[in-house]
Structures are given as structure tokens and as C-alpha cells.
Amino acid sequence: MNEAFLSNRLFEGLTPEVLRSVDIQEMEYQPGDLIFDEGTSGSTLMLVGRGRVQISKTGRQGLQETLATIEKNDFLGELAVIDHGPRSARAIALEPTLLGEVDDKTFTRLMNSAPDTLPLTFTRVVVQRLRYTNARYIDQLLQNERLTLLGTMVGSIVHDLKNPMSAILSSVDYLEKTAPSDSVRELAEIIQSSALRIVEMSEELLGFAKGKVNIRPRVTSVRRIVELLDQEILNQIRGTQVRLVLRMIEADYLILDEARFTRCLGNIVKNAKEALGDQGTITIQFSEAGSDLQVSVADTGPGIPESIRGRIFEPFVTYGKKHGTGLGMAIAKSTVDAHGGRIWLESETGKGTTFHVVLPKRFDPAFAG
């Protein structure tokens, strides 16, 4: 057995000699990789030697509801190894992950090698998880109720906004055509773009609350996305003492929803700025990997506490914000998912956080929610 698995919580009381004599199948997964899906057959236990695994189940509007995050030195798949039934949930790697697969024969051998300790440890962990799952289920019910109320409220607001917004946009359109000077015309364009953003953000929030994501793809480029990101947040940061490092590539002919993608990146950058306060560095890097566009946003802040790292993309989860709603990162993830992409984070206490986003350069309508 690989040294990475010797300190697994399952093996309390077992000697390293016993464990090293056991052969298990090792598997490597990258962030976003599917380990197993809900309903698929399975009869093996999986040990986490490195990385983190998200356990989720199909819930509201067919979306995945997170049940738990399995950390290093823990294990998953315990129900399947007992009854050989279908997997009860989906497992996805949140970061580069090393798993060790234990089949039922190996599991029985280990049980027999430590009959006074391993069965008790295994039972205790399973019971703890059942208790946690029950509590988590109640949390999900409350969360869904909050989202339903949010959808009702935002739907009413969007409905009431239509008339005044139509009046603003009609007036701005007339002002642009009759503007006496270039400066007035520029101001009219700012009013128009701001009004349209209000409408788009309201519709985005409404769609998220209802479990629907409407993607409006268009041909764009990295340079265009950076220009929009400048308007969203980057120009504000340049006026502070926070150092901004931007590494771009010349990637043209991207097909994606540039407005939603910009807001997705803007949310990540805003969080990085809030984590830094008045000093530190934010590094934004664009790169290509085959048919994918990769973007990373790194900060030198205090890092995200381990207790919420696995839940950072869930609705109503927030940290360190006086007026945070806890919806920004959840909406960002819904945007990435709707594009058929992946988003994950790496964080270390005292050293900072890096968010990674990978999207196909050409939007596939099959992923639209």
C-alpha cells in the first residue's frame, strides 16, 4: 500500500506492516473529473491519499446539491462496499486527487486483520456521516426555501423594473441620436450600458434562484473580456495600493457569454480584493490548453478557512464580508457549469487563494441550463 494511505482514519490501530502488505489500485484525478456517478454500480471503498472529493446528489431543478467534502486521509464509497448497491451520490475531484480503491476481498482481509479496532472505526465513521447527512438534508431544505423566496422576490422586482428601464433606454437612445457633443454622447452610452447591466444582473439572479441559466453566446476575445473586466472592477483596483498583475494572451474568436463570464471573473476578483484589504497582489492569468481557455485569479491574502473551502460555491455561504449575500460564487459556478467548464480553488492559510476557471473556447449549446 502506498505511504499516502497509511494515515487514513479508517486504519486506526492497524500497524504499517499490515497495511504495506495490502495491494490496492491507485487512481489519479484532476479537478472536475468524475470519480463515480449517482446510480452507477459499485462495490469498492476509496481512500483519499491526496486532494479533496465533493459528494453531491441530484436535487432542485436537476442541479447537484453538495452533501459533503471528503478530505485527505478520509474515505468514501462505504455504502457500496457493504451492500454492493448502486452509488447513492456523485463524487467529483475538487483538486488534483489520489485515490486508492479497496475491493470487497481486500476490505474483508483488513477487517479480519484487526477485528477489535477496524470494524468499530468503520461503523463509527458511517454513523457520523449518517448524522451529518441528516443535518445537511435539513440545511438543503432551508436553502431551497430561501432560493424559492428569493426567486419570487426578484421576479417581482424584475417585473416592476421593466417599465422604468424601458423609459430610460428609450430616452438614452434618443439622446444618443440628438446629442450636441461627443461628451454627451459618451455619457449617454454609459447610462445605456449601466441600465442594461442592471437588467442582465437581475435576470441572472432570477434565473439562478429558479435553477435556470440562460447563456447568450457571442464571438469575443480575451482582449474584449479584459476591457469589460476593466469596467467591472480592475480600474477600481488600479486606484488602490493593491498590486495588479495581468498576463494576457491573444485569443480571438471565443464563443461564450462574455457578459456573464465577465461578471463571473469580476466576482472572483472582488473577493480577492476584499481578502487583501489595502495591500497585496492579485494576479490574473489567461492561457490556452487545446480547445479550452484557462483563467486563474490568485491573491496573496490570508486564505480561505478549511471549514468552508469545500462549500464556497454553495448558495448563502460567505466569509469575512459585512454585507455579503453568499450568492456571488454560487452564481459564478452556475455560469461556468452552463458553459460546460470547471471551476475550483486552491487555498493555504496565510499564503493566499487561487481560483481556476476552465471553459471551452467554443460554447456547446448541449451544456446550456
C-alpha positions as CSV (number, residue, x, y, z in Angstrom):
1,M,0.0,0.0,0.0
2,N,1.2,3.5,-0.9
3,E,2.6,5.5,2.0
4,A,0.0,8.2,1.2
5,F,-2.8,5.9,2.5
6,L,-1.2,4.6,5.7
7,S,-2.5,7.5,7.9
8,N,-6.1,7.1,6.7
9,R,-8.6,7.5,9.5
10,L,-10.0,4.1,8.7
11,F,-6.8,2.4,9.7
12,E,-6.6,3.5,13.3
13,G,-4.9,0.7,15.3
14,L,-3.5,-1.1,12.3
15,T,0.3,-1.5,12.0
16,P,2.1,-0.1,9.0
17,E,3.4,-3.6,8.3
18,V,-0.1,-5.0,7.8
19,L,-1.1,-2.1,5.6
20,R,2.0,-2.2,3.4
21,S,1.3,-5.9,2.6
22,V,-2.0,-4.9,1.0
23,D,-2.2,-4.1,-2.7
24,I,-4.8,-1.5,-3.8
25,Q,-5.5,0.1,-7.1
26,E,-4.3,3.7,-7.3
27,M,-6.0,6.3,-9.4
28,E,-5.2,10.0,-10.2
29,Y,-8.0,12.6,-10.8
30,Q,-7.8,16.2,-12.0
31,P,-10.1,19.0,-10.7
32,G,-13.6,18.4,-12.1
33,D,-13.0,14.8,-13.0
34,L,-16.0,12.5,-12.3
35,I,-15.0,9.6,-10.0
36,F,-18.3,7.9,-10.0
37,D,-21.9,9.0,-10.7
38,E,-25.1,8.6,-8.8
39,G,-26.8,5.3,-9.7
40,T,-23.8,3.6,-11.2
41,S,-22.8,0.2,-9.9
42,G,-20.0,0.0,-7.3
43,S,-18.6,-2.4,-4.7
44,T,-15.4,-0.7,-3.7
45,L,-14.2,1.6,-0.9
46,M,-12.0,4.5,-1.9
47,L,-9.2,6.0,0.2
48,V,-8.2,9.7,-0.3
49,G,-4.4,9.9,-0.2
50,R,-4.2,13.4,-1.6
51,G,-6.7,16.1,-2.6
52,R,-10.4,16.6,-1.9
53,V,-13.6,15.0,-3.2
54,Q,-17.0,16.6,-3.4
55,I,-20.0,14.3,-2.8
56,S,-23.3,15.6,-4.3
57,K,-26.8,14.4,-5.2
58,T,-29.3,15.4,-7.8
59,G,-31.7,17.9,-6.2
60,R,-33.6,21.1,-7.1
61,Q,-34.3,21.6,-10.9
62,G,-31.9,18.7,-11.5
63,L,-29.0,20.5,-10.1
64,Q,-26.3,18.9,-7.9
65,E,-26.7,19.5,-4.2
66,T,-23.5,19.2,-2.2
67,L,-23.7,16.7,0.6
68,A,-20.1,16.6,1.9
69,T,-16.4,17.2,1.1
70,I,-14.1,14.3,1.7
71,E,-10.6,15.4,2.7
72,K,-7.2,13.8,2.6
73,N,-6.8,10.7,4.9
74,D,-10.6,10.0,4.8
75,F,-12.6,7.6,2.6
76,L,-15.7,7.3,0.5
77,G,-18.0,4.7,-1.0
78,E,-18.6,3.0,2.3
79,L,-22.2,2.1,1.5
80,A,-21.4,0.3,-1.8
81,V,-18.7,-1.8,-0.1
82,I,-21.4,-3.0,2.3
83,D,-24.3,-3.8,0.1
84,H,-22.8,-3.7,-3.4
85,G,-25.8,-1.5,-4.4
86,P,-25.8,1.5,-6.8
87,R,-23.8,4.5,-5.8
88,S,-26.1,6.8,-3.8
89,A,-24.4,10.0,-4.8
90,R,-21.9,11.6,-7.3
91,A,-18.2,12.0,-6.5
92,I,-16.1,14.7,-8.2
93,A,-12.4,15.7,-7.6
94,L,-12.1,19.3,-6.4
95,E,-8.4,19.4,-6.9
96,P,-5.6,17.0,-8.0
97,T,-6.6,13.9,-6.1
98,L,-5.0,10.5,-5.5
99,L,-7.4,7.7,-4.6
100,G,-6.8,4.1,-3.5
101,E,-9.6,1.6,-4.4
102,V,-10.2,-1.2,-2.0
103,D,-12.3,-4.1,-3.3
104,D,-14.5,-6.2,-1.0
105,K,-12.0,-9.1,-0.7
106,T,-9.2,-6.7,0.4
107,F,-11.7,-4.9,2.7
108,T,-12.6,-8.2,4.4
109,R,-9.0,-9.1,4.8
110,L,-8.3,-5.9,6.5
111,M,-11.3,-6.3,8.8
112,N,-10.1,-9.8,9.8
113,S,-6.6,-8.5,10.5
114,A,-7.8,-6.1,13.1
115,P,-11.2,-7.4,14.4
116,D,-11.1,-5.4,17.6
117,T,-10.5,-2.0,16.0
118,L,-11.2,-1.6,12.3
119,P,-14.9,-2.7,12.4
120,L,-15.6,-0.3,15.2
121,T,-13.8,2.5,13.5
122,F,-15.6,1.9,10.2
123,T,-19.0,1.7,12.0
124,R,-18.3,4.9,13.9
125,V,-17.4,6.9,10.8
126,V,-20.5,5.6,8.9
127,V,-22.8,6.6,11.8
128,Q,-21.2,10.0,12.0
129,R,-21.8,10.5,8.3
130,L,-25.4,9.5,8.6
131,R,-25.9,12.0,11.4
132,Y,-24.2,14.7,9.3
133,T,-26.2,13.8,6.2
134,N,-29.5,14.2,8.1
135,A,-28.4,17.6,9.3
136,R,-27.2,18.5,5.8
137,Y,-30.6,17.4,4.4
138,I,-32.4,19.9,6.6
139,D,-29.9,22.6,5.6
140,Q,-30.6,21.9,2.0
141,L,-34.4,22.1,2.5
142,L,-34.0,25.5,4.2
143,Q,-31.7,26.7,1.5
144,N,-34.2,25.7,-1.2
145,E,-36.9,27.6,0.6
146,R,-34.7,30.6,0.7
147,L,-34.0,30.3,-3.1
148,T,-37.7,29.9,-3.8
149,L,-38.4,33.1,-1.8
150,L,-35.5,34.9,-3.5
151,G,-36.9,33.9,-6.9
152,T,-40.4,35.2,-6.0
153,M,-38.9,38.5,-4.8
154,V,-36.5,39.0,-7.7
155,G,-39.3,38.1,-10.2
156,S,-41.5,40.8,-8.7
157,I,-38.6,43.3,-8.8
158,V,-37.7,42.5,-12.4
159,H,-41.3,42.8,-13.5
160,D,-41.5,46.3,-11.8
161,L,-38.2,47.3,-13.4
162,K,-39.3,46.8,-17.0
163,N,-41.3,50.0,-17.4
164,P,-38.8,52.5,-15.9
165,M,-35.9,50.7,-17.7
166,S,-37.7,50.9,-21.0
167,A,-38.2,54.6,-20.4
168,I,-34.5,55.1,-19.6
169,L,-33.3,53.1,-22.6
170,S,-35.7,54.9,-25.0
171,S,-34.6,58.3,-23.7
172,V,-31.0,57.4,-23.9
173,D,-31.4,56.1,-27.4
174,Y,-33.0,59.5,-28.4
175,L,-30.3,61.4,-26.6
176,E,-27.5,59.5,-28.4
177,K,-29.1,60.4,-31.8
178,T,-29.5,64.1,-30.9
179,A,-26.5,64.6,-28.7
180,P,-25.0,68.1,-29.3
181,S,-21.4,66.9,-28.5
182,D,-19.3,63.8,-28.2
183,S,-19.1,64.1,-24.4
184,V,-22.9,64.0,-24.1
185,R,-23.0,61.0,-26.4
186,E,-20.4,59.2,-24.3
187,L,-22.4,59.9,-21.1
188,A,-25.5,58.5,-22.8
189,E,-23.6,55.3,-23.7
190,I,-22.5,54.9,-20.1
191,I,-26.1,55.3,-19.0
192,Q,-27.3,52.8,-21.5
193,S,-24.7,50.2,-20.7
194,S,-25.3,50.6,-17.0
195,A,-29.1,50.2,-17.4
196,L,-28.6,47.1,-19.5
197,R,-26.3,45.7,-16.9
198,I,-28.9,46.2,-14.2
199,V,-31.4,44.3,-16.3
200,E,-28.9,41.5,-17.1
201,M,-27.9,41.1,-13.4
202,S,-31.5,41.0,-12.3
203,E,-32.3,38.3,-14.9
204,E,-29.2,36.4,-13.9
205,L,-30.2,36.4,-10.2
206,L,-33.7,35.4,-11.1
207,G,-32.5,32.5,-13.3
208,F,-30.2,31.3,-10.6
209,A,-32.9,31.3,-8.0
210,K,-35.1,29.2,-10.3
211,G,-32.3,26.9,-11.2
212,K,-32.1,28.0,-14.8
213,V,-29.1,29.6,-16.6
214,N,-29.7,31.4,-19.9
215,I,-26.5,31.7,-21.9
216,R,-26.2,34.2,-24.7
217,P,-23.1,33.3,-26.6
218,R,-21.3,35.6,-29.0
219,V,-18.0,35.9,-30.7
220,T,-15.5,37.7,-28.4
221,S,-11.8,37.6,-27.4
222,V,-9.6,37.7,-24.4
223,R,-8.8,41.4,-25.0
224,R,-12.6,42.2,-25.1
225,I,-13.2,40.3,-21.8
226,V,-10.3,42.2,-20.2
227,E,-11.8,45.5,-21.4
228,L,-15.1,44.6,-19.8
229,L,-13.3,43.4,-16.7
230,D,-11.6,46.8,-16.5
231,Q,-15.1,48.5,-16.4
232,E,-16.3,45.9,-13.8
233,I,-13.5,46.1,-11.2
234,L,-9.9,46.3,-12.5
235,N,-9.9,50.1,-12.9
236,Q,-11.1,50.5,-9.4
237,I,-8.3,48.3,-8.1
238,R,-5.7,50.2,-10.1
239,G,-6.7,53.2,-8.0
240,T,-5.6,51.5,-4.8
241,Q,-2.4,50.2,-3.3
242,V,-3.1,46.6,-4.3
243,R,-0.8,45.5,-7.0
244,L,-2.5,44.1,-10.1
245,V,-0.6,41.7,-12.4
246,L,-2.4,40.8,-15.7
247,R,-1.0,38.2,-18.0
248,M,-2.9,38.0,-21.3
249,I,-2.9,36.0,-24.5
250,E,-4.1,37.0,-27.9
251,A,-7.0,34.5,-28.1
252,D,-9.6,35.7,-30.6
253,Y,-12.8,34.1,-31.8
254,L,-14.0,32.8,-28.5
255,I,-17.7,31.9,-28.4
256,L,-19.2,32.4,-24.9
257,D,-21.5,34.7,-22.9
258,E,-19.0,37.5,-22.4
259,A,-21.2,39.5,-20.1
260,R,-21.9,36.6,-17.7
261,F,-18.3,35.3,-17.9
262,T,-17.0,38.8,-17.1
263,R,-19.3,39.0,-14.0
264,C,-18.1,35.6,-13.0
265,L,-14.4,36.7,-13.1
266,G,-15.4,40.0,-11.6
267,N,-16.9,38.3,-8.5
268,I,-13.7,36.3,-8.0
269,V,-11.5,39.4,-8.3
270,K,-13.7,41.4,-6.0
271,N,-13.4,38.6,-3.4
272,A,-9.6,38.7,-3.8
273,K,-9.6,42.4,-3.3
274,E,-11.7,42.2,-0.2
275,A,-9.4,39.4,1.2
276,L,-6.3,41.6,0.7
277,G,-7.7,44.8,2.1
278,D,-5.3,47.7,1.3
279,Q,-2.2,45.7,0.3
280,G,-1.1,42.6,-1.5
281,T,-1.0,41.3,-5.1
282,I,-3.7,40.0,-7.4
283,T,-2.5,38.0,-10.4
284,I,-4.9,37.3,-13.3
285,Q,-3.6,34.9,-15.9
286,F,-5.2,33.8,-19.2
287,S,-3.8,30.8,-21.1
288,E,-4.9,28.2,-23.6
289,A,-4.9,24.4,-23.3
290,G,-6.1,22.8,-26.6
291,S,-9.7,23.7,-27.0
292,D,-10.0,25.3,-23.6
293,L,-9.5,28.8,-22.2
294,Q,-7.9,28.8,-18.8
295,V,-8.1,31.7,-16.3
296,S,-6.6,31.8,-12.9
297,V,-7.1,34.6,-10.2
298,A,-4.5,34.4,-7.4
299,D,-4.2,36.6,-4.3
300,T,-1.7,36.9,-1.5
301,G,-4.3,37.2,1.2
302,P,-4.9,35.1,4.3
303,G,-6.5,32.2,2.5
304,I,-10.0,30.7,2.9
305,P,-10.6,28.7,6.1
306,E,-10.6,24.9,5.6
307,S,-14.1,24.7,7.2
308,I,-15.7,26.4,4.2
309,R,-13.4,25.6,1.3
310,G,-15.5,22.7,0.2
311,R,-18.7,24.8,0.4
312,I,-17.5,28.0,-1.2
313,F,-19.6,27.6,-4.3
314,E,-22.8,26.8,-2.4
315,P,-25.6,29.5,-2.1
316,F,-25.6,31.6,1.1
317,V,-22.0,30.6,2.1
318,T,-19.9,33.7,2.8
319,Y,-16.9,34.6,4.8
320,G,-15.3,37.9,6.0
321,K,-17.9,40.2,4.5
322,K,-20.2,42.5,6.5
323,H,-22.8,42.8,3.7
324,G,-22.1,39.6,1.7
325,T,-25.1,37.7,0.3
326,G,-23.2,34.4,-0.2
327,L,-24.5,34.2,-3.8
328,G,-21.6,35.6,-5.8
329,M,-19.5,32.4,-6.1
330,A,-22.6,30.2,-6.4
331,I,-23.7,32.2,-9.4
332,A,-20.2,32.2,-10.8
333,K,-20.1,28.4,-10.7
334,S,-23.5,28.2,-12.4
335,T,-22.1,30.3,-15.2
336,V,-19.1,28.1,-15.6
337,D,-21.2,24.9,-15.4
338,A,-23.6,26.2,-18.1
339,H,-20.6,26.7,-20.4
340,G,-19.5,23.1,-19.8
341,G,-16.5,24.3,-17.9
342,R,-14.9,23.7,-14.5
343,I,-14.1,26.0,-11.5
344,W,-12.1,25.1,-8.4
345,L,-9.8,26.7,-5.9
346,E,-6.6,26.1,-4.1
347,S,-6.0,27.9,-0.8
348,E,-3.5,27.8,2.0
349,T,-3.9,29.6,5.3
350,G,-1.6,32.7,5.5
351,K,-0.4,32.3,1.8
352,G,-3.4,33.1,-0.3
353,T,-6.0,31.7,-2.7
354,T,-6.1,30.8,-6.3
355,F,-9.3,30.3,-8.3
356,H,-9.0,28.3,-11.5
357,V,-11.6,28.6,-14.3
358,V,-11.5,26.4,-17.5
359,L,-14.0,26.9,-20.3
360,P,-14.3,25.6,-23.8
361,K,-13.3,28.3,-26.3
362,R,-16.4,27.4,-28.3
363,F,-19.7,27.2,-26.4
364,D,-21.6,24.0,-26.9
365,P,-25.4,24.5,-26.5
366,A,-25.7,21.0,-25.1
367,F,-24.4,22.4,-21.8
368,A,-26.9,25.2,-21.5
369,G,-29.1,25.1,-18.5
